[in-house]
Amino acid sequence: MAELKALCMKCRQKGKEHQMQVMTDINVLEKEGKGGAKKYSAKGKCAVCGTGMFKFLSKEDAAALK
């Protein structure tokens, strides 16, 4: 996975289609959910405006980003 794209809530424009923005400074998090299942997510910043971004990941995507 070369780059991670997510929806930035600050960059979106009203009345227009949402565009995915590139996430920078990615920090992959692993949490234990209900029943002991692992949950993976990524926190980072929008490359355009610098706002904090969050995205849930699959196990394979999280391993590729680490």
PDBQT receptor file of N, H, CA, C and O in Angstrom, charges set to zero:
ATOM      1  N   MET A   1       0.852  -1.173   0.000  1.00  0.00    +0.000 N 
ATOM      2  CA  MET A   1       0.000   0.000   0.000  1.00  0.00    +0.000 C 
ATOM      3  C   MET A   1       0.898   1.238   0.000  1.00  0.00    +0.000 C 
ATOM      4  O   MET A   1       1.558   1.521   1.000  1.00  0.00    +0.000 OA
ATOM      5  N   ALA A   2       0.929   1.957  -1.084  1.00  0.00    +0.000 N 
ATOM      6  H   ALA A   2       0.393   1.727  -1.896  1.00  0.00    +0.000 HD
ATOM      7  CA  ALA A   2       1.830   3.095  -1.243  1.00  0.00    +0.000 C 
ATOM      8  C   ALA A   2       1.361   4.309  -0.448  1.00  0.00    +0.000 C 
ATOM      9  O   ALA A   2       2.152   4.927   0.264  1.00  0.00    +0.000 OA
ATOM     10  N   GLU A   3       0.100   4.650  -0.562  1.00  0.00    +0.000 N 
ATOM     11  H   GLU A   3      -0.543   4.148  -1.140  1.00  0.00    +0.000 HD
ATOM     12  CA  GLU A   3      -0.420   5.788   0.185  1.00  0.00    +0.000 C 
ATOM     13  C   GLU A   3      -1.818   5.457   0.686  1.00  0.00    +0.000 C 
ATOM     14  O   GLU A   3      -2.524   4.626   0.116  1.00  0.00    +0.000 OA
ATOM     15  N   LEU A   4      -2.192   6.117   1.749  1.00  0.00    +0.000 N 
ATOM     16  H   LEU A   4      -1.618   6.793   2.213  1.00  0.00    +0.000 HD
ATOM     17  CA  LEU A   4      -3.494   5.872   2.351  1.00  0.00    +0.000 C 
ATOM     18  C   LEU A   4      -4.376   7.083   2.102  1.00  0.00    +0.000 C 
ATOM     19  O   LEU A   4      -3.975   8.214   2.375  1.00  0.00    +0.000 OA
ATOM     20  N   LYS A   5      -5.575   6.849   1.585  1.00  0.00    +0.000 N 
ATOM     21  H   LYS A   5      -5.900   5.930   1.363  1.00  0.00    +0.000 HD
ATOM     22  CA  LYS A   5      -6.517   7.931   1.332  1.00  0.00    +0.000 C 
ATOM     23  C   LYS A   5      -7.715   7.771   2.246  1.00  0.00    +0.000 C 
ATOM     24  O   LYS A   5      -8.181   6.660   2.500  1.00  0.00    +0.000 OA
ATOM     25  N   ALA A   6      -8.209   8.905   2.738  1.00  0.00    +0.000 N 
ATOM     26  H   ALA A   6      -7.830   9.808   2.532  1.00  0.00    +0.000 HD
ATOM     27  CA  ALA A   6      -9.379   8.918   3.609  1.00  0.00    +0.000 C 
ATOM     28  C   ALA A   6     -10.172  10.192   3.337  1.00  0.00    +0.000 C 
ATOM     29  O   ALA A   6      -9.684  11.107   2.673  1.00  0.00    +0.000 OA
ATOM     30  N   LEU A   7     -11.383  10.243   3.850  1.00  0.00    +0.000 N 
ATOM     31  H   LEU A   7     -11.780   9.500   4.389  1.00  0.00    +0.000 HD
ATOM     32  CA  LEU A   7     -12.238  11.395   3.647  1.00  0.00    +0.000 C 
ATOM     33  C   LEU A   7     -11.939  12.447   4.703  1.00  0.00    +0.000 C 
ATOM     34  O   LEU A   7     -12.027  12.176   5.901  1.00  0.00    +0.000 OA
ATOM     35  N   CYS A   8     -11.584  13.646   4.258  1.00  0.00    +0.000 N 
ATOM     36  H   CYS A   8     -11.512  13.866   3.285  1.00  0.00    +0.000 HD
ATOM     37  CA  CYS A   8     -11.300  14.757   5.174  1.00  0.00    +0.000 C 
ATOM     38  C   CYS A   8     -12.581  15.567   5.349  1.00  0.00    +0.000 C 
ATOM     39  O   CYS A   8     -13.157  16.045   4.372  1.00  0.00    +0.000 OA
ATOM     40  N   MET A   9     -13.019  15.717   6.580  1.00  0.00    +0.000 N 
ATOM     41  H   MET A   9     -12.551  15.328   7.374  1.00  0.00    +0.000 HD
ATOM     42  CA  MET A   9     -14.256  16.438   6.854  1.00  0.00    +0.000 C 
ATOM     43  C   MET A   9     -14.116  17.944   6.628  1.00  0.00    +0.000 C 
ATOM     44  O   MET A   9     -15.105  18.615   6.334  1.00  0.00    +0.000 OA
ATOM     45  N   LYS A  10     -12.909  18.479   6.761  1.00  0.00    +0.000 N 
ATOM     46  H   LYS A  10     -12.106  17.933   7.000  1.00  0.00    +0.000 HD
ATOM     47  CA  LYS A  10     -12.702  19.919   6.589  1.00  0.00    +0.000 C 
ATOM     48  C   LYS A  10     -12.576  20.300   5.115  1.00  0.00    +0.000 C 
ATOM     49  O   LYS A  10     -13.007  21.385   4.723  1.00  0.00    +0.000 OA
ATOM     50  N   CYS A  11     -12.000  19.435   4.302  1.00  0.00    +0.000 N 
ATOM     51  H   CYS A  11     -11.650  18.554   4.620  1.00  0.00    +0.000 HD
ATOM     52  CA  CYS A  11     -11.778  19.738   2.884  1.00  0.00    +0.000 C 
ATOM     53  C   CYS A  11     -13.028  19.558   2.019  1.00  0.00    +0.000 C 
ATOM     54  O   CYS A  11     -13.089  20.072   0.902  1.00  0.00    +0.000 OA
ATOM     55  N   ARG A  12     -14.011  18.838   2.524  1.00  0.00    +0.000 N 
ATOM     56  H   ARG A  12     -13.961  18.420   3.431  1.00  0.00    +0.000 HD
ATOM     57  CA  ARG A  12     -15.190  18.586   1.688  1.00  0.00    +0.000 C 
ATOM     58  C   ARG A  12     -15.934  19.896   1.421  1.00  0.00    +0.000 C 
ATOM     59  O   ARG A  12     -15.895  20.821   2.233  1.00  0.00    +0.000 OA
ATOM     60  N   GLN A  13     -16.598  19.960   0.295  1.00  0.00    +0.000 N 
ATOM     61  H   GLN A  13     -16.629  19.209  -0.365  1.00  0.00    +0.000 HD
ATOM     62  CA  GLN A  13     -17.340  21.148  -0.086  1.00  0.00    +0.000 C 
ATOM     63  C   GLN A  13     -18.813  20.817  -0.153  1.00  0.00    +0.000 C 
ATOM     64  O   GLN A  13     -19.196  19.765  -0.664  1.00  0.00    +0.000 OA
ATOM     65  N   LYS A  14     -19.639  21.707   0.358  1.00  0.00    +0.000 N 
ATOM     66  H   LYS A  14     -19.328  22.562   0.773  1.00  0.00    +0.000 HD
ATOM     67  CA  LYS A  14     -21.075  21.472   0.356  1.00  0.00    +0.000 C 
ATOM     68  C   LYS A  14     -21.598  21.441  -1.070  1.00  0.00    +0.000 C 
ATOM     69  O   LYS A  14     -21.203  22.251  -1.908  1.00  0.00    +0.000 OA
ATOM     70  N   GLY A  15     -22.484  20.502  -1.333  1.00  0.00    +0.000 N 
ATOM     71  H   GLY A  15     -22.805  19.843  -0.652  1.00  0.00    +0.000 HD
ATOM     72  CA  GLY A  15     -23.117  20.408  -2.634  1.00  0.00    +0.000 C 
ATOM     73  C   GLY A  15     -22.269  19.735  -3.695  1.00  0.00    +0.000 C 
ATOM     74  O   GLY A  15     -22.723  19.577  -4.828  1.00  0.00    +0.000 OA
ATOM     75  N   LYS A  16     -21.054  19.337  -3.363  1.00  0.00    +0.000 N 
ATOM     76  H   LYS A  16     -20.685  19.466  -2.442  1.00  0.00    +0.000 HD
ATOM     77  CA  LYS A  16     -20.184  18.672  -4.324  1.00  0.00    +0.000 C 
ATOM     78  C   LYS A  16     -19.854  17.272  -3.833  1.00  0.00    +0.000 C 
ATOM     79  O   LYS A  16     -20.006  16.961  -2.652  1.00  0.00    +0.000 OA
ATOM     80  N   GLU A  17     -19.410  16.448  -4.739  1.00  0.00    +0.000 N 
ATOM     81  H   GLU A  17     -19.286  16.701  -5.699  1.00  0.00    +0.000 HD
ATOM     82  CA  GLU A  17     -19.052  15.079  -4.405  1.00  0.00    +0.000 C 
ATOM     83  C   GLU A  17     -17.812  15.067  -3.501  1.00  0.00    +0.000 C 
ATOM     84  O   GLU A  17     -16.886  15.856  -3.691  1.00  0.00    +0.000 OA
ATOM     85  N   HIS A  18     -17.810  14.162  -2.519  1.00  0.00    +0.000 N 
ATOM     86  H   HIS A  18     -18.562  13.521  -2.365  1.00  0.00    +0.000 HD
ATOM     87  CA  HIS A  18     -16.683  14.061  -1.592  1.00  0.00    +0.000 C 
ATOM     88  C   HIS A  18     -15.456  13.511  -2.317  1.00  0.00    +0.000 C 
ATOM     89  O   HIS A  18     -15.572  12.634  -3.173  1.00  0.00    +0.000 OA
ATOM     90  N   GLN A  19     -14.290  14.031  -1.969  1.00  0.00    +0.000 N 
ATOM     91  H   GLN A  19     -14.197  14.743  -1.273  1.00  0.00    +0.000 HD
ATOM     92  CA  GLN A  19     -13.042  13.548  -2.547  1.00  0.00    +0.000 C 
ATOM     93  C   GLN A  19     -12.150  13.022  -1.433  1.00  0.00    +0.000 C 
ATOM     94  O   GLN A  19     -12.052  13.613  -0.357  1.00  0.00    +0.000 OA
ATOM     95  N   MET A  20     -11.510  11.909  -1.714  1.00  0.00    +0.000 N 
ATOM     96  H   MET A  20     -11.589  11.429  -2.588  1.00  0.00    +0.000 HD
ATOM     97  CA  MET A  20     -10.584  11.327  -0.750  1.00  0.00    +0.000 C 
ATOM     98  C   MET A  20      -9.271  12.102  -0.806  1.00  0.00    +0.000 C 
ATOM     99  O   MET A  20      -8.796  12.450  -1.886  1.00  0.00    +0.000 OA
ATOM    100  N   GLN A  21      -8.687  12.370   0.363  1.00  0.00    +0.000 N 
ATOM    101  H   GLN A  21      -9.073  12.086   1.241  1.00  0.00    +0.000 HD
ATOM    102  CA  GLN A  21      -7.414  13.083   0.466  1.00  0.00    +0.000 C 
ATOM    103  C   GLN A  21      -6.342  12.117   0.977  1.00  0.00    +0.000 C 
ATOM    104  O   GLN A  21      -6.648  11.142   1.663  1.00  0.00    +0.000 OA
ATOM    105  N   VAL A  22      -5.112  12.394   0.642  1.00  0.00    +0.000 N 
ATOM    106  H   VAL A  22      -4.863  13.186   0.084  1.00  0.00    +0.000 HD
ATOM    107  CA  VAL A  22      -3.990  11.564   1.088  1.00  0.00    +0.000 C 
ATOM    108  C   VAL A  22      -3.714  11.852   2.562  1.00  0.00    +0.000 C 
ATOM    109  O   VAL A  22      -3.723  13.005   2.993  1.00  0.00    +0.000 OA
ATOM    110  N   MET A  23      -3.468  10.786   3.330  1.00  0.00    +0.000 N 
ATOM    111  H   MET A  23      -3.461   9.849   2.980  1.00  0.00    +0.000 HD
ATOM    112  CA  MET A  23      -3.160  10.911   4.751  1.00  0.00    +0.000 C 
ATOM    113  C   MET A  23      -1.647  10.858   4.947  1.00  0.00    +0.000 C 
ATOM    114  O   MET A  23      -0.981   9.968   4.417  1.00  0.00    +0.000 OA
ATOM    115  N   THR A  24      -1.101  11.813   5.711  1.00  0.00    +0.000 N 
ATOM    116  H   THR A  24      -1.641  12.536   6.141  1.00  0.00    +0.000 HD
ATOM    117  CA  THR A  24       0.328  11.843   6.015  1.00  0.00    +0.000 C 
ATOM    118  C   THR A  24       0.522  11.624   7.520  1.00  0.00    +0.000 C 
ATOM    119  O   THR A  24      -0.444  11.653   8.283  1.00  0.00    +0.000 OA
ATOM    120  N   ASP A  25       1.750  11.409   7.937  1.00  0.00    +0.000 N 
ATOM    121  H   ASP A  25       2.535  11.385   7.317  1.00  0.00    +0.000 HD
ATOM    122  CA  ASP A  25       2.097  11.161   9.346  1.00  0.00    +0.000 C 
ATOM    123  C   ASP A  25       1.218  10.065   9.943  1.00  0.00    +0.000 C 
ATOM    124  O   ASP A  25       0.592  10.253  10.986  1.00  0.00    +0.000 OA
ATOM    125  N   ILE A  26       1.182   8.923   9.268  1.00  0.00    +0.000 N 
ATOM    126  H   ILE A  26       1.690   8.770   8.421  1.00  0.00    +0.000 HD
ATOM    127  CA  ILE A  26       0.283   7.836   9.645  1.00  0.00    +0.000 C 
ATOM    128  C   ILE A  26       0.800   7.086  10.873  1.00  0.00    +0.000 C 
ATOM    129  O   ILE A  26       1.972   6.719  10.950  1.00  0.00    +0.000 OA
ATOM    130  N   ASN A  27      -0.102   6.871  11.825  1.00  0.00    +0.000 N 
ATOM    131  H   ASN A  27      -1.054   7.170  11.763  1.00  0.00    +0.000 HD
ATOM    132  CA  ASN A  27       0.184   6.094  13.019  1.00  0.00    +0.000 C 
ATOM    133  C   ASN A  27      -0.841   4.959  13.076  1.00  0.00    +0.000 C 
ATOM    134  O   ASN A  27      -2.032   5.210  13.261  1.00  0.00    +0.000 OA
ATOM    135  N   VAL A  28      -0.387   3.718  12.920  1.00  0.00    +0.000 N 
ATOM    136  H   VAL A  28       0.581   3.514  12.770  1.00  0.00    +0.000 HD
ATOM    137  CA  VAL A  28      -1.286   2.564  12.924  1.00  0.00    +0.000 C 
ATOM    138  C   VAL A  28      -1.520   2.126  14.367  1.00  0.00    +0.000 C 
ATOM    139  O   VAL A  28      -0.574   1.913  15.127  1.00  0.00    +0.000 OA
ATOM    140  N   LEU A  29      -2.802   1.994  14.732  1.00  0.00    +0.000 N 
ATOM    141  H   LEU A  29      -3.570   2.166  14.115  1.00  0.00    +0.000 HD
ATOM    142  CA  LEU A  29      -3.187   1.611  16.084  1.00  0.00    +0.000 C 
ATOM    143  C   LEU A  29      -3.841   0.236  16.067  1.00  0.00    +0.000 C 
ATOM    144  O   LEU A  29      -4.532  -0.125  15.114  1.00  0.00    +0.000 OA
ATOM    145  N   GLU A  30      -3.615  -0.521  17.129  1.00  0.00    +0.000 N 
ATOM    146  H   GLU A  30      -3.054  -0.228  17.903  1.00  0.00    +0.000 HD
ATOM    147  CA  GLU A  30      -4.217  -1.847  17.284  1.00  0.00    +0.000 C 
ATOM    148  C   GLU A  30      -4.885  -1.892  18.646  1.00  0.00    +0.000 C 
ATOM    149  O   GLU A  30      -4.230  -1.702  19.671  1.00  0.00    +0.000 OA
ATOM    150  N   LYS A  31      -6.197  -2.146  18.659  1.00  0.00    +0.000 N 
ATOM    151  H   LYS A  31      -6.728  -2.301  17.826  1.00  0.00    +0.000 HD
ATOM    152  CA  LYS A  31      -6.943  -2.209  19.907  1.00  0.00    +0.000 C 
ATOM    153  C   LYS A  31      -7.627  -3.561  20.014  1.00  0.00    +0.000 C 
ATOM    154  O   LYS A  31      -7.889  -4.232  19.016  1.00  0.00    +0.000 OA
ATOM    155  N   GLU A  32      -7.908  -3.940  21.248  1.00  0.00    +0.000 N 
ATOM    156  H   GLU A  32      -7.695  -3.396  22.059  1.00  0.00    +0.000 HD
ATOM    157  CA  GLU A  32      -8.641  -5.175  21.473  1.00  0.00    +0.000 C 
ATOM    158  C   GLU A  32     -10.113  -4.826  21.633  1.00  0.00    +0.000 C 
ATOM    159  O   GLU A  32     -10.481  -4.033  22.500  1.00  0.00    +0.000 OA
ATOM    160  N   GLY A  33     -10.938  -5.413  20.806  1.00  0.00    +0.000 N 
ATOM    161  H   GLY A  33     -10.638  -6.057  20.102  1.00  0.00    +0.000 HD
ATOM    162  CA  GLY A  33     -12.372  -5.152  20.834  1.00  0.00    +0.000 C 
ATOM    163  C   GLY A  33     -13.102  -6.170  21.683  1.00  0.00    +0.000 C 
ATOM    164  O   GLY A  33     -12.489  -6.886  22.475  1.00  0.00    +0.000 OA
ATOM    165  N   LYS A  34     -14.407  -6.233  21.517  1.00  0.00    +0.000 N 
ATOM    166  H   LYS A  34     -14.905  -5.651  20.874  1.00  0.00    +0.000 HD
ATOM    167  CA  LYS A  34     -15.224  -7.183  22.269  1.00  0.00    +0.000 C 
ATOM    168  C   LYS A  34     -14.865  -8.607  21.882  1.00  0.00    +0.000 C 
ATOM    169  O   LYS A  34     -14.652  -8.905  20.707  1.00  0.00    +0.000 OA
ATOM    170  N   GLY A  35     -14.802  -9.467  22.854  1.00  0.00    +0.000 N 
ATOM    171  H   GLY A  35     -14.976  -9.225  23.808  1.00  0.00    +0.000 HD
ATOM    172  CA  GLY A  35     -14.499 -10.870  22.599  1.00  0.00    +0.000 C 
ATOM    173  C   GLY A  35     -13.037 -11.129  22.278  1.00  0.00    +0.000 C 
ATOM    174  O   GLY A  35     -12.687 -12.227  21.845  1.00  0.00    +0.000 OA
ATOM    175  N   GLY A  36     -12.183 -10.145  22.481  1.00  0.00    +0.000 N 
ATOM    176  H   GLY A  36     -12.467  -9.253  22.833  1.00  0.00    +0.000 HD
ATOM    177  CA  GLY A  36     -10.757 -10.324  22.240  1.00  0.00    +0.000 C 
ATOM    178  C   GLY A  36     -10.331 -10.138  20.798  1.00  0.00    +0.000 C 
ATOM    179  O   GLY A  36      -9.161 -10.345  20.475  1.00  0.00    +0.000 OA
ATOM    180  N   ALA A  37     -11.245  -9.754  19.924  1.00  0.00    +0.000 N 
ATOM    181  H   ALA A  37     -12.195  -9.586  20.186  1.00  0.00    +0.000 HD
ATOM    182  CA  ALA A  37     -10.898  -9.536  18.515  1.00  0.00    +0.000 C 
ATOM    183  C   ALA A  37     -10.073  -8.257  18.379  1.00  0.00    +0.000 C 
ATOM    184  O   ALA A  37     -10.324  -7.273  19.076  1.00  0.00    +0.000 OA
ATOM    185  N   LYS A  38      -9.102  -8.276  17.491  1.00  0.00    +0.000 N 
ATOM    186  H   LYS A  38      -8.899  -9.075  16.925  1.00  0.00    +0.000 HD
ATOM    187  CA  LYS A  38      -8.255  -7.108  17.261  1.00  0.00    +0.000 C 
ATOM    188  C   LYS A  38      -8.926  -6.174  16.257  1.00  0.00    +0.000 C 
ATOM    189  O   LYS A  38      -9.530  -6.621  15.283  1.00  0.00    +0.000 OA
ATOM    190  N   LYS A  39      -8.809  -4.870  16.509  1.00  0.00    +0.000 N 
ATOM    191  H   LYS A  39      -8.318  -4.507  17.300  1.00  0.00    +0.000 HD
ATOM    192  CA  LYS A  39      -9.304  -3.851  15.593  1.00  0.00    +0.000 C 
ATOM    193  C   LYS A  39      -8.134  -2.972  15.195  1.00  0.00    +0.000 C 
ATOM    194  O   LYS A  39      -7.307  -2.616  16.035  1.00  0.00    +0.000 OA
ATOM    195  N   TYR A  40      -8.059  -2.624  13.932  1.00  0.00    +0.000 N 
ATOM    196  H   TYR A  40      -8.731  -2.914  13.250  1.00  0.00    +0.000 HD
ATOM    197  CA  TYR A  40      -6.951  -1.833  13.415  1.00  0.00    +0.000 C 
ATOM    198  C   TYR A  40      -7.467  -0.512  12.857  1.00  0.00    +0.000 C 
ATOM    199  O   TYR A  40      -8.525  -0.463  12.230  1.00  0.00    +0.000 OA
ATOM    200  N   SER A  41      -6.712   0.558  13.091  1.00  0.00    +0.000 N 
ATOM    201  H   SER A  41      -5.852   0.519  13.601  1.00  0.00    +0.000 HD
ATOM    202  CA  SER A  41      -7.086   1.864  12.576  1.00  0.00    +0.000 C 
ATOM    203  C   SER A  41      -5.824   2.674  12.298  1.00  0.00    +0.000 C 
ATOM    204  O   SER A  41      -4.729   2.320  12.734  1.00  0.00    +0.000 OA
ATOM    205  N   ALA A  42      -6.004   3.761  11.567  1.00  0.00    +0.000 N 
ATOM    206  H   ALA A  42      -6.894   4.048  11.213  1.00  0.00    +0.000 HD
ATOM    207  CA  ALA A  42      -4.896   4.652  11.245  1.00  0.00    +0.000 C 
ATOM    208  C   ALA A  42      -5.294   6.069  11.603  1.00  0.00    +0.000 C 
ATOM    209  O   ALA A  42      -6.406   6.507  11.309  1.00  0.00    +0.000 OA
ATOM    210  N   LYS A  43      -4.376   6.785  12.241  1.00  0.00    +0.000 N 
ATOM    211  H   LYS A  43      -3.472   6.430  12.479  1.00  0.00    +0.000 HD
ATOM    212  CA  LYS A  43      -4.561   8.205  12.527  1.00  0.00    +0.000 C 
ATOM    213  C   LYS A  43      -3.471   8.949  11.778  1.00  0.00    +0.000 C 
ATOM    214  O   LYS A  43      -2.330   8.495  11.702  1.00  0.00    +0.000 OA
ATOM    215  N   GLY A  44      -3.834  10.088  11.231  1.00  0.00    +0.000 N 
ATOM    216  H   GLY A  44      -4.761  10.457  11.293  1.00  0.00    +0.000 HD
ATOM    217  CA  GLY A  44      -2.858  10.886  10.501  1.00  0.00    +0.000 C 
ATOM    218  C   GLY A  44      -3.387  12.280  10.260  1.00  0.00    +0.000 C 
ATOM    219  O   GLY A  44      -4.345  12.717  10.896  1.00  0.00    +0.000 OA
ATOM    220  N   LYS A  45      -2.747  12.976   9.327  1.00  0.00    +0.000 N 
ATOM    221  H   LYS A  45      -1.968  12.620   8.810  1.00  0.00    +0.000 HD
ATOM    222  CA  LYS A  45      -3.128  14.344   9.000  1.00  0.00    +0.000 C 
ATOM    223  C   LYS A  45      -3.420  14.445   7.511  1.00  0.00    +0.000 C 
ATOM    224  O   LYS A  45      -2.832  13.732   6.697  1.00  0.00    +0.000 OA
ATOM    225  N   CYS A  46      -4.334  15.338   7.171  1.00  0.00    +0.000 N 
ATOM    226  H   CYS A  46      -4.811  15.917   7.832  1.00  0.00    +0.000 HD
ATOM    227  CA  CYS A  46      -4.671  15.595   5.778  1.00  0.00    +0.000 C 
ATOM    228  C   CYS A  46      -3.496  16.313   5.123  1.00  0.00    +0.000 C 
ATOM    229  O   CYS A  46      -2.948  17.262   5.683  1.00  0.00    +0.000 OA
ATOM    230  N   ALA A  47      -3.115  15.856   3.935  1.00  0.00    +0.000 N 
ATOM    231  H   ALA A  47      -3.560  15.085   3.479  1.00  0.00    +0.000 HD
ATOM    232  CA  ALA A  47      -1.992  16.465   3.218  1.00  0.00    +0.000 C 
ATOM    233  C   ALA A  47      -2.340  17.861   2.708  1.00  0.00    +0.000 C 
ATOM    234  O   ALA A  47      -1.441  18.660   2.447  1.00  0.00    +0.000 OA
ATOM    235  N   VAL A  48      -3.622  18.164   2.562  1.00  0.00    +0.000 N 
ATOM    236  H   VAL A  48      -4.352  17.514   2.773  1.00  0.00    +0.000 HD
ATOM    237  CA  VAL A  48      -4.047  19.451   2.013  1.00  0.00    +0.000 C 
ATOM    238  C   VAL A  48      -4.178  20.518   3.102  1.00  0.00    +0.000 C 
ATOM    239  O   VAL A  48      -3.612  21.604   2.980  1.00  0.00    +0.000 OA
ATOM    240  N   CYS A  49      -4.933  20.203   4.179  1.00  0.00    +0.000 N 
ATOM    241  H   CYS A  49      -5.392  19.320   4.278  1.00  0.00    +0.000 HD
ATOM    242  CA  CYS A  49      -5.230  21.227   5.185  1.00  0.00    +0.000 C 
ATOM    243  C   CYS A  49      -4.617  20.960   6.560  1.00  0.00    +0.000 C 
ATOM    244  O   CYS A  49      -4.600  21.861   7.398  1.00  0.00    +0.000 OA
ATOM    245  N   GLY A  50      -4.115  19.755   6.817  1.00  0.00    +0.000 N 
ATOM    246  H   GLY A  50      -4.129  19.023   6.136  1.00  0.00    +0.000 HD
ATOM    247  CA  GLY A  50      -3.468  19.451   8.086  1.00  0.00    +0.000 C 
ATOM    248  C   GLY A  50      -4.406  19.015   9.195  1.00  0.00    +0.000 C 
ATOM    249  O   GLY A  50      -3.965  18.842  10.331  1.00  0.00    +0.000 OA
ATOM    250  N   THR A  51      -5.678  18.834   8.904  1.00  0.00    +0.000 N 
ATOM    251  H   THR A  51      -6.037  18.975   7.982  1.00  0.00    +0.000 HD
ATOM    252  CA  THR A  51      -6.650  18.393   9.896  1.00  0.00    +0.000 C 
ATOM    253  C   THR A  51      -6.422  16.922  10.237  1.00  0.00    +0.000 C 
ATOM    254  O   THR A  51      -6.003  16.142   9.382  1.00  0.00    +0.000 OA
ATOM    255  N   GLY A  52      -6.695  16.547  11.478  1.00  0.00    +0.000 N 
ATOM    256  H   GLY A  52      -7.035  17.180  12.173  1.00  0.00    +0.000 HD
ATOM    257  CA  GLY A  52      -6.566  15.156  11.889  1.00  0.00    +0.000 C 
ATOM    258  C   GLY A  52      -7.563  14.272  11.157  1.00  0.00    +0.000 C 
ATOM    259  O   GLY A  52      -8.716  14.653  10.953  1.00  0.00    +0.000 OA
ATOM    260  N   MET A  53      -7.102  13.072  10.758  1.00  0.00    +0.000 N 
ATOM    261  H   MET A  53      -6.166  12.762  10.924  1.00  0.00    +0.000 HD
ATOM    262  CA  MET A  53      -7.947  12.122  10.037  1.00  0.00    +0.000 C 
ATOM    263  C   MET A  53      -7.885  10.771  10.726  1.00  0.00    +0.000 C 
ATOM    264  O   MET A  53      -6.927  10.475  11.440  1.00  0.00    +0.000 OA
ATOM    265  N   PHE A  54      -8.907   9.951  10.512  1.00  0.00    +0.000 N 
ATOM    266  H   PHE A  54      -9.685  10.191   9.933  1.00  0.00    +0.000 HD
ATOM    267  CA  PHE A  54      -9.010   8.634  11.125  1.00  0.00    +0.000 C 
ATOM    268  C   PHE A  54      -9.634   7.688  10.111  1.00  0.00    +0.000 C 
ATOM    269  O   PHE A  54     -10.546   8.071   9.378  1.00  0.00    +0.000 OA
ATOM    270  N   LYS A  55      -9.139   6.441  10.068  1.00  0.00    +0.000 N 
ATOM    271  H   LYS A  55      -8.398   6.130  10.663  1.00  0.00    +0.000 HD
ATOM    272  CA  LYS A  55      -9.709   5.453   9.162  1.00  0.00    +0.000 C 
ATOM    273  C   LYS A  55      -9.524   4.062   9.759  1.00  0.00    +0.000 C 
ATOM    274  O   LYS A  55      -8.452   3.731  10.265  1.00  0.00    +0.000 OA
ATOM    275  N   PHE A  56     -10.590   3.243   9.693  1.00  0.00    +0.000 N 
ATOM    276  H   PHE A  56     -11.461   3.512   9.281  1.00  0.00    +0.000 HD
ATOM    277  CA  PHE A  56     -10.482   1.847  10.100  1.00  0.00    +0.000 C 
ATOM    278  C   PHE A  56      -9.765   1.075   9.000  1.00  0.00    +0.000 C 
ATOM    279  O   PHE A  56      -9.924   1.379   7.818  1.00  0.00    +0.000 OA
ATOM    280  N   LEU A  57      -8.969   0.068   9.394  1.00  0.00    +0.000 N 
ATOM    281  H   LEU A  57      -8.840  -0.178  10.355  1.00  0.00    +0.000 HD
ATOM    282  CA  LEU A  57      -8.187  -0.714   8.448  1.00  0.00    +0.000 C 
ATOM    283  C   LEU A  57      -8.456  -2.206   8.633  1.00  0.00    +0.000 C 
ATOM    284  O   LEU A  57      -8.891  -2.654   9.694  1.00  0.00    +0.000 OA
ATOM    285  N   SER A  58      -8.188  -2.949   7.580  1.00  0.00    +0.000 N 
ATOM    286  H   SER A  58      -7.834  -2.585   6.718  1.00  0.00    +0.000 HD
ATOM    287  CA  SER A  58      -8.197  -4.411   7.694  1.00  0.00    +0.000 C 
ATOM    288  C   SER A  58      -6.852  -4.845   8.278  1.00  0.00    +0.000 C 
ATOM    289  O   SER A  58      -5.913  -4.052   8.350  1.00  0.00    +0.000 OA
ATOM    290  N   LYS A  59      -6.773  -6.081   8.684  1.00  0.00    +0.000 N 
ATOM    291  H   LYS A  59      -7.536  -6.724   8.626  1.00  0.00    +0.000 HD
ATOM    292  CA  LYS A  59      -5.532  -6.614   9.258  1.00  0.00    +0.000 C 
ATOM    293  C   LYS A  59      -4.401  -6.558   8.237  1.00  0.00    +0.000 C 
ATOM    294  O   LYS A  59      -3.266  -6.233   8.582  1.00  0.00    +0.000 OA
ATOM    295  N   GLU A  60      -4.710  -6.876   6.974  1.00  0.00    +0.000 N 
ATOM    296  H   GLU A  60      -5.633  -7.140   6.693  1.00  0.00    +0.000 HD
ATOM    297  CA  GLU A  60      -3.705  -6.877   5.912  1.00  0.00    +0.000 C 
ATOM    298  C   GLU A  60      -3.197  -5.471   5.610  1.00  0.00    +0.000 C 
ATOM    299  O   GLU A  60      -1.998  -5.271   5.412  1.00  0.00    +0.000 OA
ATOM    300  N   ASP A  61      -4.105  -4.498   5.574  1.00  0.00    +0.000 N 
ATOM    301  H   ASP A  61      -5.079  -4.661   5.734  1.00  0.00    +0.000 HD
ATOM    302  CA  ASP A  61      -3.703  -3.108   5.317  1.00  0.00    +0.000 C 
ATOM    303  C   ASP A  61      -2.853  -2.559   6.455  1.00  0.00    +0.000 C 
ATOM    304  O   ASP A  61      -1.886  -1.833   6.221  1.00  0.00    +0.000 OA
ATOM    305  N   ALA A  62      -3.214  -2.906   7.690  1.00  0.00    +0.000 N 
ATOM    306  H   ALA A  62      -3.999  -3.496   7.881  1.00  0.00    +0.000 HD
ATOM    307  CA  ALA A  62      -2.445  -2.447   8.856  1.00  0.00    +0.000 C 
ATOM    308  C   ALA A  62      -1.032  -3.027   8.829  1.00  0.00    +0.000 C 
ATOM    309  O   ALA A  62      -0.070  -2.333   9.158  1.00  0.00    +0.000 OA
ATOM    310  N   ALA A  63      -0.903  -4.296   8.439  1.00  0.00    +0.000 N 
ATOM    311  H   ALA A  63      -1.684  -4.860   8.172  1.00  0.00    +0.000 HD
ATOM    312  CA  ALA A  63       0.415  -4.923   8.354  1.00  0.00    +0.000 C 
ATOM    313  C   ALA A  63       1.254  -4.281   7.248  1.00  0.00    +0.000 C 
ATOM    314  O   ALA A  63       2.467  -4.139   7.397  1.00  0.00    +0.000 OA
ATOM    315  N   ALA A  64       0.620  -3.895   6.148  1.00  0.00    +0.000 N 
ATOM    316  H   ALA A  64      -0.366  -4.010   6.027  1.00  0.00    +0.000 HD
ATOM    317  CA  ALA A  64       1.343  -3.279   5.044  1.00  0.00    +0.000 C 
ATOM    318  C   ALA A  64       1.841  -1.875   5.396  1.00  0.00    +0.000 C 
ATOM    319  O   ALA A  64       2.861  -1.433   4.866  1.00  0.00    +0.000 OA
ATOM    320  N   LEU A  65       1.138  -1.176   6.276  1.00  0.00    +0.000 N 
ATOM    321  H   LEU A  65       0.310  -1.534   6.706  1.00  0.00    +0.000 HD
ATOM    322  CA  LEU A  65       1.526   0.189   6.652  1.00  0.00    +0.000 C 
ATOM    323  C   LEU A  65       2.570   0.228   7.762  1.00  0.00    +0.000 C 
ATOM    324  O   LEU A  65       3.255   1.237   7.924  1.00  0.00    +0.000 OA
ATOM    325  N   LYS A  66       2.701  -0.852   8.529  1.00  0.00    +0.000 N 
ATOM    326  H   LYS A  66       2.144  -1.672   8.397  1.00  0.00    +0.000 HD
ATOM    327  CA  LYS A  66       3.664  -0.850   9.644  1.00  0.00    +0.000 C 
ATOM    328  C   LYS A  66       5.075  -0.890   9.161  1.00  0.00    +0.000 C 
ATOM    329  O   LYS A  66       6.004  -0.894   9.969  1.00  0.00    +0.000 OA
TER     330      LYS A  66
